[in-house]
Amino acid sequence: MEKAIKIVKKGHDDSNILYWLTLTYEQRLAELQKMREELNAIYYPDQQRFQRVCRVIKKSEKFNQFSKVPDSAVSDYLKKLSR
């Protein structure tokens, strides 16, 4: 078997772009997802997904008092919308 090396300038190798142009967009997305998963496995082996962080806090009564909208204000607003 004869070994051959082809030297090309960066950005002038058409074989890569021709390969991607032959694929449908579904195939391109599937390949892109595969590459993304491979890189994530290498660089972030322990992190597969986003972490969810929840914090439970107790609201004061004062906050609850001011955060409630009176029912009359809601009904007035709905009446204005229906006109």
C-alpha positions in Angstrom: 0.0 0.0 0.0 1.4 3.3 -1.0 1.2 6.1 1.5 0.2 9.5 0.3 0.0 12.9 1.9 -1.9 15.8 0.5 -1.0 19.2 1.8 -3.7 21.9 1.4 -4.1 25.3 2.9 -6.5 25.8 5.7 -10.0 26.2 4.4 -9.2 24.9 0.9 -10.0 21.2 1.6 -13.3 20.7 -0.3 -13.8 17.1 0.8 -15.2 18.1 4.2 -17.7 20.6 2.8 -18.8 18.3 0.0 -19.5 15.6 2.6 -21.8 17.9 4.6 -23.6 19.1 1.5 -24.5 15.6 0.6 -26.4 15.1 3.8 -30.0 16.1 4.5 -30.6 18.6 7.3 -31.9 15.8 9.5 -28.7 13.9 9.0 -26.6 17.0 9.6 -28.4 17.7 12.9 -28.0 14.1 14.0 -24.3 14.2 13.2 -24.0 17.5 15.1 -25.8 16.1 18.1 -23.4 13.1 18.0 -20.4 15.3 18.0 -21.8 17.4 20.8 -22.4 14.4 22.9 -18.8 13.1 22.3 -17.3 16.4 23.2 -19.4 16.7 26.4 -18.3 13.2 27.4 -14.7 14.2 27.0 -14.7 17.7 28.6 -17.6 17.2 31.1 -17.8 13.5 31.9 -19.8 14.0 35.1 -22.3 16.5 33.8 -24.9 15.1 31.4 -27.6 17.6 32.0 -28.3 21.0 33.5 -28.6 20.9 37.3 -31.8 22.1 38.9 -31.4 24.2 42.0 -34.4 24.8 44.2 -34.5 26.9 47.3 -37.5 27.0 49.6 -38.0 30.2 51.5 -40.7 31.3 53.9 -42.5 34.5 52.9 -43.5 37.0 55.6 -47.1 37.9 56.1 -46.4 41.5 55.1 -45.2 40.2 51.7 -48.3 38.1 51.3 -50.5 41.1 52.2 -49.1 43.3 49.5 -48.7 40.6 46.8 -52.4 39.8 46.6 -54.6 41.5 44.1 -58.1 42.3 45.3 -60.9 40.4 43.6 -62.6 43.7 42.8 -59.6 44.9 40.8 -59.6 41.7 38.8 -63.3 41.9 38.0 -63.0 45.6 37.1 -60.1 44.8 34.7 -62.1 42.0 33.1 -65.1 44.3 32.6 -62.9 46.9 30.9 -61.6 44.2 28.5 -65.0 43.0 27.5 -66.2 46.5 26.5 
